[in-house]
Amino acid sequence: MTSEITVFILAKDEAPNIRKCLDCLQACEATVVVLDSGSTDDTKNIVRQFPNATVKDFVYRNHHLAYNEITTELVEPGSWAMVLDADMEVGPLLWTEVSLLTRDDTTDVLIAPVQMYVEGVPLPHGSLYPPKPIVFRSGNEYFIAKGHGEKLADDVRSRQTEAMLGHNDFKPFDRYLASQVRYAGNRWRRVQASQAGWFDRLSTIIPIRALVVPFISYVWRGGILSGLAGLVYALDIVVASLIQYRCFLSERLDKPAGFSTDPGVSQAKATASHDVDPAVASASAKS
């Protein structure tokens, strides 16, 4: 059954991450296709060192279009696609479980709970990262647009795995900081287009996200029990939230914070590295 699962990895400038992602897939004996959307670092050269992996140039527009293109055009009919970001790690337990569950004719999508890591250290408590859809039966589009993001269609037949997917990002901290301006742009445009909920709208007026979200992570979800990793994770959320709030203030002062007013261009830039906004309570992770 494993031969019927092709692994696709979305990547752009992922040299700090791509090797460990590919290393963990060696034991799975999986066929791997790295979809590279314009890397200028050593990503492609690293991929070519793995005999089971190939690299393919890929025009990345946003997450839901990328996933739908993979499941309808890139994966072989009658098989399955596992779609990962380059900072994801698939262990033997998850691969074995996926191989068994893909035999079920009543399931089209497999969703895995996520084990977060902070600077390579496991975060057993406090993570705000939601379970992630990672395995898809070929032939259908499973994601629909929701605001500037995406979600699984309501009629998708999904099932959650017991084994966890690792999220272990080693990109430099300065890249993480720079990405917050892009996330602020996404959130600001959602508010201006009346596509945001009350919490997003309020967070552009007062810095409520910098107070509430770290509390949820560090106290409510037990991040304090994760030691230094839990503290760093919560502080990252504080930093991200305050940077974004500072951008919102610039917009309200009619001094643009630097993000594009073109939603299409901005969305492509914001998601080209396939990061996840850490200041979102329902889907937070260090990028």
C-alpha positions in Angstrom: 0.0 0.0 0.0 2.9 2.4 0.7 3.8 2.4 -3.1 0.4 4.0 -3.7 1.2 7.1 -1.6 3.2 9.8 -3.2 4.6 12.5 -0.8 4.6 16.1 -2.1 6.5 18.7 -0.1 5.8 22.4 -0.7 9.0 24.4 -0.4 10.6 27.7 -0.9 14.0 28.6 0.6 13.7 25.7 3.0 17.4 24.7 3.2 17.3 24.8 7.1 14.4 22.2 7.1 14.3 20.1 3.9 17.0 17.7 4.8 15.4 16.5 8.0 12.0 16.3 6.3 13.5 14.0 3.6 15.6 12.0 6.1 12.5 10.9 8.0 10.9 9.8 4.8 13.8 7.5 3.9 12.5 4.8 6.3 9.1 4.9 4.6 10.6 4.1 1.2 8.3 6.8 -0.2 8.4 8.4 -3.6 8.9 12.1 -2.8 8.2 15.1 -5.1 9.4 18.5 -3.8 7.3 21.3 -5.3 9.7 24.3 -5.3 8.3 27.7 -5.8 11.4 29.7 -6.5 14.1 28.8 -3.9 17.2 30.9 -4.1 19.1 29.0 -1.3 20.4 25.4 -1.3 17.0 23.7 -1.2 17.2 22.1 -4.6 20.7 20.9 -4.2 19.8 19.2 -0.9 16.8 17.5 -2.5 19.0 16.1 -5.3 21.1 14.2 -2.7 18.1 11.9 -2.0 17.6 9.1 -4.6 13.9 8.8 -3.8 13.2 12.5 -4.2 12.8 14.7 -7.3 12.3 18.5 -7.4 9.7 20.1 -9.6 9.3 23.9 -10.3 5.9 24.9 -9.0 3.8 28.1 -9.3 2.5 28.6 -5.8 -0.5 31.0 -5.4 -2.0 29.9 -2.1 -2.4 26.9 0.0 -5.9 25.7 -1.1 -5.1 26.1 -4.8 -1.8 24.2 -4.3 -3.5 21.3 -2.5 -6.3 21.1 -5.0 -3.8 21.1 -7.9 -1.9 18.2 -6.3 -4.9 16.0 -5.7 -6.5 16.6 -9.1 -3.5 17.0 -11.5 -0.2 15.8 -10.0 -1.0 12.6 -8.2 -1.7 9.4 -10.1 -5.4 8.5 -10.4 -6.5 5.9 -7.9 -3.6 6.6 -5.5 -3.1 8.9 -2.6 -1.1 12.1 -2.0 0.6 13.1 1.3 1.1 16.8 1.3 3.7 18.3 3.7 5.4 21.6 4.4 9.2 21.3 4.6 9.3 21.7 8.3 7.1 18.7 8.9 8.4 15.3 10.0 6.6 11.9 9.4 7.7 9.2 11.8 7.4 5.4 11.3 4.3 5.2 13.4 2.4 7.8 11.4 3.5 6.3 8.1 2.4 2.8 9.1 -1.0 4.1 10.3 -1.5 6.1 7.1 -0.7 3.0 5.0 -3.4 1.0 6.8 -6.1 3.8 6.9 -5.8 4.4 3.1 -7.3 1.0 2.6 -10.6 2.3 3.9 -13.0 3.1 1.1 -15.1 5.3 3.3 -12.3 7.9 3.9 -10.9 10.5 1.6 -8.7 12.6 3.8 -6.5 11.8 6.8 -5.9 14.4 9.4 -2.9 14.2 11.9 -2.5 15.8 15.3 0.6 17.9 15.4 3.5 17.6 17.8 5.1 21.0 18.0 8.9 21.6 18.6 10.5 24.8 19.7 14.1 25.1 18.6 14.2 21.3 18.2 12.7 20.7 21.7 9.3 18.9 21.9 6.4 21.0 23.2 4.2 18.5 25.1 1.8 21.2 26.4 0.6 24.6 25.2 0.5 24.1 21.4 -2.2 26.0 19.5 -1.5 24.2 16.2 -4.6 22.4 15.0 -4.7 18.9 13.5 -3.5 19.1 9.9 -5.0 17.4 6.9 -2.0 15.6 5.2 -3.2 12.6 3.2 -5.8 12.9 0.3 -7.4 10.4 -2.1 -6.7 11.5 -5.7 -9.3 12.9 -8.0 -11.1 15.5 -5.9 -10.6 19.1 -4.7 -10.9 19.1 -0.9 -10.2 22.7 0.1 -12.3 25.8 -0.4 -11.3 29.4 0.1 -12.3 31.1 3.4 -11.3 34.7 3.6 -7.6 34.9 2.9 -7.2 31.3 4.0 -8.8 27.9 3.4 -10.7 25.1 5.0 -11.8 21.6 4.2 -15.1 21.4 2.4 -17.9 20.4 4.7 -18.8 17.2 2.8 -15.2 15.7 3.0 -15.0 12.2 4.5 -12.1 12.6 6.9 -10.6 10.6 9.7 -7.9 11.6 12.3 -4.9 9.5 13.0 -3.6 8.5 16.4 0.1 9.0 15.5 1.3 12.6 15.4 2.9 14.7 12.7 6.0 16.6 13.8 6.4 20.4 13.2 10.0 21.2 13.7 11.0 24.6 12.1 14.7 25.7 12.1 14.3 28.8 9.9 16.2 31.8 11.4 14.3 33.9 13.9 14.8 37.1 11.8 12.8 35.4 9.0 10.1 34.7 11.6 10.0 38.3 12.6 9.8 39.6 9.1 6.9 37.3 8.3 4.7 39.1 10.9 4.3 42.1 8.7 2.8 39.9 6.0 0.5 38.2 8.4 -0.6 41.7 9.6 -1.4 42.6 6.0 -3.6 39.5 5.7 -5.5 40.2 8.9 -5.9 43.9 8.0 -7.4 43.1 4.6 -9.8 40.6 6.2 -11.0 43.4 8.5 -11.3 45.9 5.7 -13.3 43.4 3.6 -15.6 42.6 6.5 -14.3 39.0 6.4 -12.9 38.9 9.9 -14.5 37.9 13.2 -15.0 40.1 16.2 -11.7 39.1 17.7 -9.7 40.0 14.6 -11.5 43.3 14.3 -10.8 44.1 18.0 -7.2 43.1 17.7 -6.6 45.9 15.2 -7.9 48.4 17.8 -6.3 47.2 21.0 -3.5 44.7 21.5 -5.8 42.0 22.9 -4.2 39.2 21.0 -0.8 39.8 22.8 -2.6 39.2 26.1 -5.2 36.6 25.4 -3.4 34.2 23.1 -0.3 33.7 25.2 -2.5 33.2 28.2 -4.4 30.4 26.4 -1.1 28.8 25.4 1.0 29.1 28.6 -1.7 28.8 31.2 -4.9 27.3 29.9 -3.3 24.7 27.7 -0.4 24.1 30.1 2.5 25.5 28.3 4.1 26.3 31.7 4.5 22.5 32.1 6.7 22.4 29.0 9.5 24.3 30.7 11.6 26.7 28.7 10.1 25.5 25.4 6.7 26.5 26.6 7.9 29.9 27.7 9.7 30.6 24.4 6.6 29.5 22.4 4.3 31.9 24.4 6.8 34.8 24.0 7.0 34.2 20.3 3.2 34.7 20.2 3.6 37.9 22.2 6.3 39.2 19.9 4.2 38.3 16.8 1.1 39.9 18.1 2.8 43.1 19.1 4.5 43.4 15.7 1.2 42.9 13.9 -0.5 45.4 16.2 2.2 48.0 15.5 1.4 47.5 11.8 -2.3 48.1 12.4 -1.5 51.4 14.2 0.5 52.5 11.2 -2.5 51.8 8.9 -4.8 53.7 11.2 -2.4 56.7 11.2 -2.5 56.6 7.4 1.2 55.6 7.3 1.1 52.2 5.6 3.1 49.5 7.3 4.5 48.2 4.1 2.2 45.5 3.0 0.7 45.5 -0.4 -2.9 46.7 -1.1 -3.3 44.0 -3.7 -4.8 41.0 -2.0 -3.7 38.6 -4.7 0.0 39.7 -4.6 0.0 39.9 -0.8 -1.5 36.5 -0.3 1.1 34.9 -2.6 3.9 36.6 -0.7 2.4 35.8 2.7 2.1 32.1 1.9 5.1 31.5 -0.5 7.1 30.2 2.4 4.1 28.2 3.6 4.3 29.6 7.2 1.5 29.6 9.7 0.5 32.8 11.5 1.5 32.2 15.2 -0.8 34.8 16.5 -4.0 33.0 15.5 -5.4 31.1 18.5 -6.9 28.3 16.5 -3.9 27.7 14.4 -0.7 29.0 15.9 2.8 27.8 15.4 6.3 29.2 15.2 7.2 30.0 11.6 
